[in-house]
């Protein structure tokens, strides 16, 4: 639900740059809660959203964190 609400708020206020980070945070939270079914999908959405918005530093952080801390390769 938080992703849907965040997307709607982003569309309303034109603050799209915050969405990848919100999705990334949700994915990490789900991972640590043990709900790993949708984590890789959310991580990919966050990563490619950041890439699409030209947030290269943020996308690199997401990719490296997912691989080193969560053990998930989001590019494969």
LINQUI-V456196 format. One record per run of one state. SS is the DSSP state (H for helix, E for strand, L for the rest). FROM is the first residue (numbers start at 1). LEN is the number of residues. If there is no record, write none. Layout:
((SS,FROM,LEN) (SS,FROM,LEN))
This chain:
((L,1,1) (H,2,12) (L,14,2) (H,16,17) (L,33,6) (H,39,14) (L,53,3) (H,56,13) (L,69,8))
